[in-house]
Amino acid sequence: QAERDALLIPADAVLHYGQLQAVKVVEEGRLHTRHVRTGKQYGDKVEVLSGLRGGETILADSGLVL
């Protein structure tokens, strides 16, 4: 099984709307809600399986996360 680089974000950045999960993404100085699919949790971080690319800026309870 090939290992892949997991995209990990703070678990408190994930918003829950019933069964849906989303994050707030900062694009061109504006906040957008983007649905994501998460995987395993590692401590206070959670793996993002889809919906987010590395290098994007998101909003978490602790502030902006790059």
N, C-alpha and C positions, 0 to 999 in steps of 0.2 A: 504494500500500500504506500503510495507516494504521499509524503507530507506536503502540505501546502501552507502558505503563510495565511494565518487567520487575521481578519480585520476585527480588532477588539476595541470596543468603546466602553465608557463608563456605564454601568447598568442603570444609573439614575438618569441617563439621557434618553432612555427608552420610555415612550409614553404608551399607555395601554388604553385602548378603546374597545372594551369587550374582548373579543378574540383577536382584534387587530393590534399591531404594534407599529409605532411610528417614531421618527425623530424629527427635530427641528433643524433644518439645514440652512446655513447662511449662504446666499447666492447674491452677488452684486449688491451687498449691503442690506438685503431684505431676508426675512425669515420665511421659509416655506416648510410645510409639513410633508414629510416623505414616509410612505409606508415601507417597512423593512421586515425581514424575516430573520429571527435570531436563532442561534444554536446553543452551544454549551456555555455555561457561566464559569468563569475562572476568578474566584474571589469577588472583587467589586467591578470586574469587567465582564462583558458579554460579547460573544462572537456574533458578527453580522454575516449571515449567509447570502442575503440578496437585498438590493435596494440602496446600497451605499457603496461608494468607491473610496479607496484610500486617497488621502489628501484633501477630502472635502471637510469643511468646517461645520461642526454641529454645536448646538446649544445644550448644555447639561446644567443641572442644579448648581454646579460649582462654577459655571461660566462657560466661555467658549472653549471648545476642544478642537485642536487641529489634527 
